Amino acid sequence: MTAIKNKQSYNIIETKIPNMPTVQAVLGENSYYLYSKYNPLRDSKIFAEEEYDENIDNYLVYGLGLGYHIRELENLLKQKGDQYHIYLVECNLEIYKLAMENVDLSGIINSENITLLLMGNNKSSYERLTDILTVDSIKIAVHKPSLNTIPEDFIELKYLLEEFQMKQDTIVATSKILDDNFKSNINNYDENVDVLFNKFKDTPLYLISAGPSLDKNIHELAKIKGKAIILSVGRAVRPLLKANITPDYIIATDPSNWLYTSQLKGLNIDVPIIVLSTCDKNIMLNYKGKKYIALQEGYLPAERYAKDNNNSTVKTGGSVATTGLDIAIRM
């Protein structure tokens, strides 16, 4: 790959916040700023608040900028004590020089809790970066404006960081949906699913999923009604009802906000339903039947809630059938 040399130039621009300039990067007729030219402090606080995780002590941050966002992140970390570390990575020596000449970086340079890695395009720098990535419980955070200042000599690293950031943005968006559902669901359920555990030890239980096998054998289920427990995933409920088979329990796990509308809305039933704690909140808010909450392993808020309320947790494997099987075995 032939690299096109980076011809960006950088200017220090005063902002409306005294003693907090920003950097203007100029490439041809285009320009952008590493921080807002109006309020760089606000930008930095937003970065810190979005990246801060109370369960994480170690951070790898790409992008020195002028250090404002690092100070704000450190301010949040200090609230938990001094058992934290920020590994700060920067590839652009021009940005580093501008920062050293125009702002006070002593709090970053001299901090025992911050390590600054100025990347060279050499083996030792990449080995050091690899070592940092192996630190236990480390979170990668990218200062997005700094991505555009990465020199062409580090183009592969830039591509990797951009790909990581895209995936991270997707994870964050999903996490917000899970958290929103969880906060609503824990305030709108009737009982925890663990009250059903061991309740049907001597009764056969059938876990019904949607698909070709159900279409082929659905009428066989009519023969077991009253002799066994039928636990149906949400997608199978409508086909069962169409065949005049009412399940004993329903289970739903998907966090998507269309789940209730597509699978349960409009059904004139009050069958008890088991709802994963991060499932579409509209089920807990709108479904008429009794609602049991299932708190899952691997989702920290659910684990904490279960511990605080002396509840059991259930296993999930990325599908409603996996969760349903774990619950069915315990029932």
Secondary structure, DSSP 8 states (H G I E B T S, - for coil): --------EEEEE--SSTT--EEEEEETTEEEESS-SS-HHHHHHHHHHHH--TT--EEEEE--TTSHHHHHHHHHHHTT-S--EEEEEE--HHHHHHHHHHS--HHHHT-TTEEEEE--SSHHHHHHHHHHHTSTTEEEEE-HHHHTT--GGGHHHHHHHHHHHHHHHHHHHHHHHHHHHHHHHTTS-SEEGGGGTTTTTTS-EEEE--SHHHHHHGGGGGGTBTTBEEEEEHHHHHHHHHTT---SEEEE----TTHHHHHTTT------EEEETTS-HHHHHH--S-EEEE-BTT-HHHHHHHHHTT---B---SSHHHHHHHHHHH-
